[in-house]
Amino acid sequence: MKFVCGLQYKGSLYKGWQKQKKVPTIQYYLEKAISIIANHKIETVCAGRTDCGVHSFGQVIHFETFVVRSLKSWLKGINSLLPKDITLLWIKKISIDFNARFSALKRFYRYIIFNHTLRSSFFFEYYYYVYKNLNVCLMKKVSFFLVGEHDFINFQGSQKNSINCTKRRIFKVKIFKINNFIIIDIIANSFLYHMVRNIVGALLLVGLSKKSEIWFKDLIFSKLPQKFYTTVPACGLYLMAVMYPKHFNIPFFISFKRFKNFFF
């Protein structure tokens, strides 16, 4: 039997999703909890392998088992064994052809910036602080260049040798401001390593009037390496939701709608 689950976590204390030796990761604690409830070793596959410090409201994972339990027993049992900053939101049986990673059509990430002359002593693990005033209108203007299918090689992180194709399709970019918070939402078919954090880093240079509209456009349409921006910290990044073909009936909207008002 194959099961699919929705997962929420605060990534601050973990070295990312993927299992590693001698360091705490989301996958390690999740597989440990599921294996105890299943009474045999369980391996999981996720929709997006989030980096160290990245949070999630809508991670999706699948696992296989021969053990028969009610969905309620799985959910309550697994959550009872997980750390408090990792929570299984829902679980359901799924067809054998489903794959949490390869069946995904779209992934939705959100980056949150606190833009004020004074820092806040609260919630600093949940956003990136920028004290200089950002021109949100300029950031919105150049963000339209990102939409569509492009070669995002200039927004790829350092693990370049592991990626053969750097083309990705961005469906939507939305930038808006509420009080002193600037929120950047990006929906794409998939993302390169550090792609969202690098896009935000480039947008910040435009918002600070350190780089021009033409410079940002060249990052997208020029294949010449020209990274002159900083990769922003992971603390402000959230995997909000993952979208799948309708026939799988994945309840991503449960986790997304339930928490969409958190940080707006």
Buried (B, 14 or more C-beta within 10 A) or exposed (E): EBBBBBBBBBBBBBBBBBBEEEEEBBBBBBBEBBBBBBEEEBEBBBBBBBBBBBBBBBBBBBBBBEEEBEEEEBBEBBBEBBBEBBBBBBBBEBEEEBBBBEBBEBBBBBBBBBBBEEEEEEEBEBBBBBEEEBEBEBBBBBBEBBBEEBBBBBBBBEEEEEEEEBEBBBBEBEBEBEEBBBBBBBBBBBBBBBBBBBBBBBBBBBBBEEBEEEBBBBBBEEEEEEBEBEBBBBBBBBBBBBBBEEEBEBBBEBBBEBBBEEBE
